[in-house]
Amino acid sequence: MLVKTFGSAVFGIDATTITIEVSVAQGVKYYMVGLPDNAVKESWQRIETALKYVNFKMPHRKIVINLAPADIKKEGSAYDLPMAIGILAASEQISCANLEEFLIMGELSLDGTIQPIKGALPIAIQAKKDKFKNLIVPRVNAREAAIVSEINVFGVDKIGDVVELLEGRSNIRPTFVDTRSEFFENINRLGIDFSDVKGQENIKRALEIAAAGGHNVILIGPPGSGKTMLAKRLPTILPPLTLHEALETTKIHSVSGILVPDSTLLYQRPYRSPHHTISDVALVGGGMNAQPGEISLAHNGVLFLDELPEFKRAVLEVLRQPLEERKVTISRAKFSVTYPSSFMLVASMNPCPCGYYNHPEKDCVCAPGIVQKYLNKISGPLLDRIDLHVEVTPVSFQRLSDDNANEENSEKIRSRVIKARLIQEERYAHDDDPIYNNAQMSSQHIRRYCQINIASKNLLNKAMERLNLSARAYDRILKVARTIADLSGSEEVKVDHLAEAIHFRSLDRENWAG
């Protein structure tokens, strides 16, 4: 007997429906075709043992399983459940009149329980597109898949539950998630706050500008000056995620298998802080079975690289293209996959190996030329792609111990950031190229929206000559100045806006490193 069940293959952050054809006929061998990987081939032992454990039997006949379309590689163990159901139906151990209405995914344990899968959200989205009425997934993935409306999502714990559900004998109800209600209820819940940071008004101002325009920023300062503390709080002043952004970000985390069990949408902007020993593949994505890297996991959020010069140079250089294009394409001989990677880069570094160059109280003990050598670990093209270079100075004891200090909280800063972002949305709403903030402006946008008067041109000309700035740095200064103008509610870029933008190019200053 021939039976068809349906599963799904995740490729990139999207899914493709897979038809699992199971034929049970006369003979004694077991065949699996359709480009399965080793994990799929090993399913035979898991399925056989699981069926015996729940009082079913593996037919002692010829079993042929075809995973169609046959030219797409099938990876992972999530096909165990649909193949097991196909074998039971083809051997007439169960009866289901509407099997074609179900898309089924799950990994089997030897005792018949069902383990979690990766990519439940993109699988549910594709199931809805292909007009399936029902989706069966492991219970811990049910709320994630139930984000998608107009499809019944059933969460199951063991293969017996699936059999009862298909035969109409189950009391399991579809999982319901009020996506909009939960999302808008949680987007403003912030665990940390900028009011925790005492002093550092100049750095807070720089991060406010960065958040308002989506600019990349590097923080340079001695150990213990608060660089990491400030970076961790940057997501709290970014505008809340939109539903579309939350869905796209959740898809990436779902494919990577790092979502918390029983979770739905991500409510907060992601914050990723990889260790400096990370490889280039782990950072940008790829590998044997292509997976999103850290830059994609930080999509619509913040990627924080602590101690930037300690990262391998080859690792840092792979960031250059994603920073410009806001996506990364992984190309191999047999496939090519694109992951979104629109993130804010926040980097931090000590000013020198000992950490105390330019320190107001402690002396630097580095030998002559060491500071410049340390800085040269970061290439010029990468530094050019970072809009704001900010020096972080230690906070005095008096300020740290002042219990009456009234520090501005994240909510107030975020309100100003949102106003500036709304100005930018209106400005670029009718442009042919879809951009959403000042950091994404092209050269044509800069000429159109960053026009400056003669006094501002003279100031910028002097800065370019004295700091020996590149053409890309010139564009960055104008972008930052445009953001500062938006924060102040000004339609034109004025001299003081430009002066503040130039101030945030610390690493370009002449003789900065001795």
TORSE-287432 format. One line per 3 residues: number of its first residue (from 1); their letters; for each residue z, x, y of C-alpha. Coordinates in steps of 0.5 Angstrom, whole numbers, plus 500, padded with zeros to 3 digits. Each point is the difference from the previous one (the first is absolute). Layout:
TORSE-287432
NUM = a = Z X Y ~ ... .
//
This chain:
TORSE-287432
1 = mlv = 500 500 500 ~ 498 502 507 ~ 505 499 506 .
4 = ktf = 500 502 507 ~ 506 502 504 ~ 500 503 507 .
7 = gsa = 504 506 503 ~ 499 504 507 ~ 498 507 501 .
10 = vfg = 503 503 507 ~ 495 505 503 ~ 502 503 507 .
13 = ida = 504 494 503 ~ 496 495 497 ~ 499 497 493 .
16 = tti = 495 498 496 ~ 500 494 494 ~ 499 503 493 .
19 = tie = 498 495 495 ~ 504 502 493 ~ 495 498 494 .
22 = vsv = 504 500 494 ~ 496 498 493 ~ 504 500 493 .
25 = aqg = 495 500 494 ~ 500 502 493 ~ 501 508 499 .
28 = vky = 506 504 501 ~ 499 505 506 ~ 502 499 507 .
31 = ymv = 495 502 506 ~ 501 500 508 ~ 494 501 504 .
34 = glp = 499 500 508 ~ 502 506 502 ~ 508 500 499 .
37 = dna = 504 506 502 ~ 506 503 495 ~ 505 495 502 .
40 = vke = 496 494 499 ~ 498 503 493 ~ 507 501 498 .
43 = swq = 501 493 501 ~ 499 498 493 ~ 507 503 498 .
46 = rie = 503 496 505 ~ 497 494 499 ~ 501 500 492 .
49 = tal = 507 501 500 ~ 501 495 506 ~ 497 495 496 .
52 = kyv = 504 501 494 ~ 506 500 504 ~ 499 493 502 .
55 = nfk = 498 497 494 ~ 492 501 501 ~ 496 504 495 .
58 = mph = 494 505 502 ~ 494 497 496 ~ 498 505 494 .
61 = rki = 493 499 502 ~ 494 503 504 ~ 503 500 508 .
64 = vin = 495 502 505 ~ 502 500 507 ~ 495 501 506 .
67 = lap = 502 501 507 ~ 495 497 505 ~ 497 503 504 .
70 = adi = 499 506 496 ~ 498 505 505 ~ 507 499 504 .
73 = kke = 505 505 497 ~ 506 496 498 ~ 507 503 501 .
76 = gsa = 507 499 499 ~ 504 496 495 ~ 500 493 504 .
79 = ydl = 494 498 495 ~ 505 499 494 ~ 502 493 501 .
82 = pma = 493 497 501 ~ 498 504 494 ~ 506 497 496 .
85 = igi = 498 493 502 ~ 493 501 499 ~ 502 502 493 .
88 = laa = 504 495 498 ~ 495 495 503 ~ 494 503 496 .
91 = seq = 504 500 494 ~ 502 492 501 ~ 508 502 500 .
94 = isc = 500 496 507 ~ 496 495 503 ~ 499 499 507 .
97 = anl = 494 496 503 ~ 500 502 507 ~ 501 508 499 .
100 = eef = 494 501 505 ~ 504 498 506 ~ 505 505 499 .
103 = lim = 500 508 502 ~ 505 503 496 ~ 503 507 501 .
106 = gel = 506 504 497 ~ 503 506 496 ~ 503 499 493 .
109 = sld = 506 503 498 ~ 501 501 492 ~ 505 494 500 .
112 = gti = 495 495 504 ~ 503 500 507 ~ 495 501 506 .
115 = qpi = 501 506 504 ~ 498 501 508 ~ 493 501 502 .
118 = kga = 497 504 506 ~ 495 496 505 ~ 503 493 499 .
121 = lpi = 498 498 507 ~ 493 502 500 ~ 499 497 493 .
124 = aiq = 502 493 503 ~ 496 501 505 ~ 494 501 496 .
127 = akk = 502 494 495 ~ 500 496 506 ~ 493 502 502 .
130 = dkf = 497 499 493 ~ 503 493 500 ~ 505 501 494 .
133 = knl = 506 494 501 ~ 505 504 496 ~ 503 507 500 .
136 = ivp = 505 503 495 ~ 503 506 502 ~ 507 504 498 .
139 = rvn = 506 496 503 ~ 502 506 505 ~ 493 500 503 .
142 = are = 499 492 501 ~ 503 500 507 ~ 495 505 502 .
145 = aai = 494 496 497 ~ 503 494 503 ~ 498 502 507 .
148 = vse = 493 498 498 ~ 500 492 501 ~ 495 495 496 .
151 = inv = 502 503 494 ~ 505 499 495 ~ 504 506 498 .
154 = fgv = 505 500 494 ~ 505 506 499 ~ 501 501 493 .
157 = dki = 505 504 496 ~ 497 501 493 ~ 494 498 496 .
160 = gdv = 503 494 497 ~ 501 497 507 ~ 492 501 501 .
163 = vel = 499 497 493 ~ 504 494 502 ~ 497 499 507 .
166 = leg = 493 500 498 ~ 501 495 494 ~ 503 496 505 .
169 = rsn = 507 500 497 ~ 504 504 506 ~ 505 498 506 .
172 = irp = 498 506 504 ~ 498 498 507 ~ 495 503 505 .
175 = tfv = 503 505 504 ~ 500 498 507 ~ 501 505 507 .
178 = dtr = 500 497 507 ~ 496 506 502 ~ 500 498 508 .
181 = sef = 507 498 500 ~ 503 506 496 ~ 496 505 504 .
184 = fen = 501 498 507 ~ 508 499 498 ~ 500 507 498 .
187 = inr = 495 504 505 ~ 506 501 505 ~ 505 503 496 .
190 = lgi = 501 507 501 ~ 505 504 497 ~ 500 506 505 .
193 = dfs = 500 500 507 ~ 498 505 506 ~ 507 498 503 .
196 = dvk = 503 505 495 ~ 497 506 503 ~ 504 502 506 .
199 = gqe = 496 504 506 ~ 493 502 498 ~ 497 496 506 .
202 = nik = 494 504 500 ~ 498 500 493 ~ 502 492 500 .
205 = ral = 495 499 505 ~ 494 505 496 ~ 501 495 494 .
208 = eia = 500 494 504 ~ 493 502 503 ~ 498 502 493 .
211 = aag = 502 494 497 ~ 496 496 506 ~ 494 504 499 .
214 = ghn = 500 501 492 ~ 500 508 502 ~ 502 505 495 .
217 = vil = 506 505 503 ~ 503 506 498 ~ 507 502 501 .
220 = igp = 502 507 502 ~ 508 502 500 ~ 505 504 497 .
223 = pgs = 504 498 493 ~ 505 494 501 ~ 496 497 507 .
226 = gkt = 499 494 497 ~ 492 500 498 ~ 501 497 494 .
229 = mla = 505 494 502 ~ 495 498 506 ~ 494 500 495 .
232 = krl = 504 496 495 ~ 501 495 506 ~ 492 500 502 .
235 = pti = 498 494 496 ~ 506 495 503 ~ 496 501 507 .
238 = lpp = 493 498 497 ~ 497 493 500 ~ 502 496 494 .
241 = ltl = 495 500 495 ~ 495 494 500 ~ 499 496 494 .
244 = hea = 493 503 499 ~ 503 507 500 ~ 506 499 496 .
247 = let = 495 497 494 ~ 496 506 501 ~ 506 505 500 .
250 = tki = 503 496 494 ~ 494 501 496 ~ 500 507 500 .
253 = hsv = 507 501 498 ~ 499 495 495 ~ 494 504 497 .
256 = sgi = 505 506 500 ~ 505 496 496 ~ 506 502 505 .
259 = lvp = 502 493 503 ~ 507 498 498 ~ 500 495 494 .
262 = dst = 500 492 502 ~ 497 502 507 ~ 495 497 504 .
265 = lly = 497 502 507 ~ 502 507 503 ~ 504 497 507 .
268 = qrp = 501 507 503 ~ 495 505 502 ~ 500 506 495 .
271 = yrs = 503 507 501 ~ 498 505 495 ~ 503 507 501 .
274 = phh = 497 505 494 ~ 503 506 498 ~ 497 507 503 .
277 = tis = 498 502 493 ~ 495 494 499 ~ 493 501 498 .
280 = dva = 494 498 503 ~ 498 495 495 ~ 507 497 500 .
283 = lvg = 499 500 508 ~ 493 496 500 ~ 500 497 494 .
286 = ggm = 495 501 493 ~ 502 503 494 ~ 497 499 493 .
289 = naq = 502 492 501 ~ 499 500 507 ~ 506 497 504 .
292 = pge = 502 500 507 ~ 503 506 503 ~ 505 500 505 .
295 = isl = 496 499 506 ~ 497 493 497 ~ 508 498 499 .
298 = ahn = 501 501 507 ~ 494 496 502 ~ 502 495 506 .
301 = gvl = 507 505 501 ~ 502 507 501 ~ 499 506 496 .
304 = fld = 505 505 501 ~ 499 508 499 ~ 507 503 501 .
307 = elp = 499 508 501 ~ 493 500 501 ~ 498 507 499 .
310 = efk = 504 500 493 ~ 494 496 497 ~ 494 504 497 .
313 = rav = 495 501 505 ~ 495 497 495 ~ 504 493 500 .
316 = lev = 500 500 507 ~ 493 501 501 ~ 498 494 496 .
319 = lrq = 503 495 505 ~ 495 502 505 ~ 495 495 498 .
322 = ple = 505 494 498 ~ 503 501 507 ~ 493 498 503 .
325 = erk = 497 495 496 ~ 506 497 498 ~ 498 499 492 .
328 = vti = 499 505 495 ~ 495 500 494 ~ 501 503 494 .
331 = sra = 494 502 496 ~ 499 503 493 ~ 494 501 496 .
334 = kfs = 501 493 497 ~ 503 496 505 ~ 501 499 508 .
337 = vty = 506 496 503 ~ 502 499 507 ~ 508 499 502 .
340 = pss = 502 498 507 ~ 504 505 503 ~ 501 497 508 .
343 = fml = 507 504 501 ~ 504 503 506 ~ 501 507 498 .
346 = vas = 507 503 502 ~ 501 507 499 ~ 506 505 501 .
349 = mnp = 501 507 501 ~ 505 505 502 ~ 497 505 506 .
352 = cpc = 501 506 495 ~ 502 502 493 ~ 507 501 503 .
355 = gyy = 500 494 503 ~ 503 502 507 ~ 494 502 504 .
358 = nhp = 501 497 507 ~ 507 497 499 ~ 504 500 506 .
361 = ekd = 506 503 496 ~ 498 504 494 ~ 496 506 500 .
364 = cvc = 494 500 496 ~ 500 506 495 ~ 493 500 498 .
367 = apg = 496 506 501 ~ 494 501 505 ~ 494 496 498 .
370 = ivq = 504 496 494 ~ 500 494 505 ~ 492 499 501 .
373 = kyl = 499 502 492 ~ 505 494 498 ~ 496 496 505 .
376 = nki = 493 502 497 ~ 502 497 494 ~ 498 494 503 .
379 = sgp = 492 500 501 ~ 497 498 507 ~ 496 494 498 .
382 = lld = 506 497 497 ~ 504 501 506 ~ 495 497 504 .
385 = rid = 500 494 496 ~ 508 499 502 ~ 500 497 507 .
388 = lhv = 507 501 502 ~ 504 507 499 ~ 507 499 502 .
391 = evt = 506 505 501 ~ 506 497 497 ~ 506 503 503 .
394 = pvs = 508 500 497 ~ 504 495 503 ~ 506 502 503 .
397 = fqr = 507 499 497 ~ 502 496 506 ~ 494 495 499 .
400 = lsd = 502 499 492 ~ 507 499 501 ~ 499 495 506 .
403 = dna = 502 493 496 ~ 498 496 507 ~ 493 502 500 .
406 = nee = 495 494 500 ~ 494 502 496 ~ 494 496 501 .
409 = nse = 499 496 493 ~ 493 500 496 ~ 499 493 502 .
412 = kir = 500 501 507 ~ 495 506 499 ~ 496 496 495 .
415 = srv = 499 494 505 ~ 497 505 505 ~ 495 503 494 .
418 = ika = 498 493 498 ~ 498 499 508 ~ 496 506 500 .
421 = rli = 497 498 493 ~ 498 493 503 ~ 496 504 506 .
424 = qee = 496 504 495 ~ 499 494 496 ~ 497 496 505 .
427 = rya = 496 507 503 ~ 497 501 493 ~ 499 493 498 .
430 = hdd = 492 499 502 ~ 498 507 498 ~ 495 501 494 .
433 = dpi = 505 506 497 ~ 506 496 497 ~ 506 504 503 .
436 = ynn = 507 498 501 ~ 503 506 505 ~ 499 505 504 .
439 = aqm = 500 506 495 ~ 494 497 497 ~ 496 500 506 .
442 = ssq = 493 504 499 ~ 497 504 506 ~ 496 494 502 .
445 = hir = 507 496 501 ~ 503 506 503 ~ 494 500 506 .
448 = ryc = 501 493 501 ~ 507 499 500 ~ 503 506 502 .
451 = qin = 497 501 507 ~ 504 505 504 ~ 500 501 508 .
454 = ias = 498 507 503 ~ 507 502 501 ~ 501 498 492 .
457 = knl = 494 504 499 ~ 503 506 504 ~ 506 500 496 .
460 = lnk = 497 500 493 ~ 495 505 502 ~ 506 505 502 .
463 = ame = 503 498 493 ~ 494 501 496 ~ 499 507 503 .
466 = rln = 507 502 500 ~ 502 498 493 ~ 493 501 497 .
469 = lsa = 499 494 497 ~ 495 497 495 ~ 495 494 501 .
472 = ray = 504 496 495 ~ 507 502 504 ~ 496 498 506 .
475 = dri = 499 493 497 ~ 507 500 497 ~ 503 500 507 .
478 = lkv = 496 495 503 ~ 502 495 494 ~ 507 502 501 .
481 = art = 499 498 507 ~ 497 494 499 ~ 506 498 496 .
484 = iad = 505 502 505 ~ 496 496 505 ~ 500 494 495 .
487 = lsg = 508 500 499 ~ 501 500 508 ~ 495 494 501 .
490 = see = 495 504 504 ~ 492 499 499 ~ 498 507 502 .
493 = vkv = 502 506 498 ~ 504 504 506 ~ 502 507 501 .
496 = dhl = 507 499 498 ~ 498 497 493 ~ 495 506 499 .
499 = aea = 506 505 502 ~ 505 497 495 ~ 494 500 494 .
502 = ihf = 499 508 502 ~ 508 501 500 ~ 499 498 492 .
505 = rsl = 496 505 498 ~ 505 506 499 ~ 497 504 495 .
508 = dre = 494 501 505 ~ 504 503 505 ~ 498 507 502 .
511 = nwa = 505 505 497 ~ 504 495 496 ~ 501 504 494 .
514 = g = 501 507 504 .
//
